[in-house]
Structures are given as C-alpha cells and as structure tokens.
Amino acid sequence: MFNYLIKKVFEMVLTLLGITIISFFILHLAPGKPTDVLTEMNPKITPEARERLEKYYGLDKPILIQYGLWLKRVVKLDFGDSFSTDRRPVWDKMKERLPVTIMINVLELIIILLIAIPLGIYSAIYPYSTADKISTVVVFIGFAMPSFWFALLLMILFGVYLGWFPISGLKSLNFEGLTLTGKVCDLSRHLALPVFIGAFSGLAGMSRYMRSSMLEVIRQDYIKTAKAKGLDERRVIFRHAVKNAILPIITLLGLSVPGLIGGSVIVEQVFSIPGMGQLLWFSVMTRDYPLVMGILTIGAILTLLGNMLADIGYALADPRIRVKG
C-alpha cells in the first residue's frame, strides 16, 4: 500500500506541473495584457509609461523566464502579488474565499450522495417502474438545464415572489448581531439556493451510474445463489450487492470534484457569493495573471487530491487494485 501511495503522489506532482504549464501559456496567449486595464481608458498614458508598467509587472521578460520565476515562487508557497490596484498578496485574497467555496462544494457533494445512491439502488431494484421513469426524467432535466438559467428561475420564484430565500450574498446586514442559532439559520437561507443548484445538476450522472452498476451486480451468479439459499432479499441487496456496486461510485467522487469547482464560478457569480469562483471571474476580466494562476493551481490541487483520495478508497475497498499498483 505504501508503494501505491508513493506512485500516486508522484503522478499527482507531475500532473500538477503539466496543468500549471498549460494554464500559464494559454493565459499569456489570450489577447490583451494586465496593463491594458490601466492604460486603455487613460489618454494621458504615454508609450514610455506603458513600458514602465510592463517592466514593473515583469511582462517584458520572455514567457519561459516568467514561468520559471513564477514556479520558483510557488515552490516556496508564494503566489506573488495581485496585479490589481491594492497589490495584495494572492494567497491572502484566496484564503479569504477558499473556505466558502469548499463549504459549498462539500454540501453539494453530501446532498448528491444522500439522494443519488438511494435513488440509483431503488431504480435498479425496480427497473422501468413508474418511479424509475419519473426519477430518470427529473434528474436528466436537471442535468440538461443550464445552471445559470435555472438559478435565475429559482431566484425569481423563491426570492422575489415568495421571499423565502435571499437572492445574493452570503450573510445578511445584521449578521453580526444575531445569536449563534440565528447566524446558522441566516447562513443556511443564503446557501439553500446555490447548494441546491449545484447538487441538482450532479444528481443525474451519479444516480444513473449507481443504477447501472447495481443492475450489473444483482444479475451476478452469487446474488442469485444467495437468493436461492433463502436469504432475506433486503440482506442480499444491502449486504452483498450494494457493497460491490458502490465501488465505481468511489472513483466518480474524485472525478466529480472538477465539475463542482467549475460550477462554483457560475453559481457564485449569479448569487454574488464571495468565493473562489467569483474571484476567478473578476481576475480573468482584469487579466490579473498571478491571481488567475493561483486560483487555477489551488483548484488543480483540490481536484488531484480528490482523485487521489478516490483511488485510495478504491484500493482499500478492492485489494486487487493495490496488487496491480
């Protein structure tokens, strides 16, 4: 198992290096420069001033040297300073918003698992039943529906017409004056719609995978043998079938992390939630290279960690994986 972990960590480091290289070069290939934001709307800026700004930001150096300098700082856990007017360290900006995005993604993942796994099991036990057909239609509508459009519909219904949930922000103006219970309720009301939007779009894939895996397992000979011996059907399903059918879902958990993080950009922008997704949107619009690279790197690390944890969980559940690894 130790050799398997070492191999996975080594692969993760190489993958992270490749992601940073591709992201850095694509970011610099995009039209425009960070200095354009400061100079395009100012007619008094001279070409000499523009050159001084590019030299100040280090944009006058070849792109390979820029990447080398950036990588040298990142190895020391220094993402540099933001190109914005406040010139704050990139890490300080990210650590203020990272907990919000992680909290939203964890809540979405918990809801997906609590609903998708039982739904997939039920659909496999009673395939092509009315409940199976209804759940299939509902989850695929959620999968096909654009999240930003669905979010706007829910905001109009539950936020504007019914007034049940706030439609923007993470806290109310009087949040600091509330009791602990009041703060929890206020935070829950603000997160209800964003978390529901993110979880609803992820239910389709997870529930269908669980259904397919469960259908394959319950058709195996050992399940038929267990039923033929007179074992209780509930025990056969939950003691034997589910244990083996859930193995692919463990892998899918790691693969679902990129989708959740990517979806945070849309959800946080629509609901004005101060998370990493909103920060990434603003940094891309202002061409803040250090901040964009910092967010992409953190997102890549979280994704790779999710994949590695899924691989470890799969290896613990299936010893054959450790032998092959």
Secondary structure as GFF3:
##gff-version 3
##sequence-region A 1 325
A	DSSP	alpha_helix	2	29	.	.	.	ID=ss1
A	DSSP	alpha_helix	34	39	.	.	.	ID=ss2
A	DSSP	alpha_helix	47	57	.	.	.	ID=ss3
A	DSSP	alpha_helix	63	75	.	.	.	ID=ss4
A	DSSP	alpha_helix	90	125	.	.	.	ID=ss5
A	DSSP	alpha_helix	130	144	.	.	.	ID=ss6
A	DSSP	alpha_helix	147	154	.	.	.	ID=ss7
A	DSSP	pi_helix	155	161	.	.	.	ID=ss8
A	DSSP	three_ten_helix	175	177	.	.	.	ID=ss9
A	DSSP	alpha_helix	180	218	.	.	.	ID=ss10
A	DSSP	alpha_helix	221	228	.	.	.	ID=ss11
A	DSSP	alpha_helix	233	235	.	.	.	ID=ss12
A	DSSP	pi_helix	236	241	.	.	.	ID=ss13
A	DSSP	alpha_helix	242	245	.	.	.	ID=ss14
A	DSSP	alpha_helix	247	270	.	.	.	ID=ss15
A	DSSP	alpha_helix	276	285	.	.	.	ID=ss16
A	DSSP	alpha_helix	289	317	.	.	.	ID=ss17
A	DSSP	alpha_helix	319	324	.	.	.	ID=ss18
###
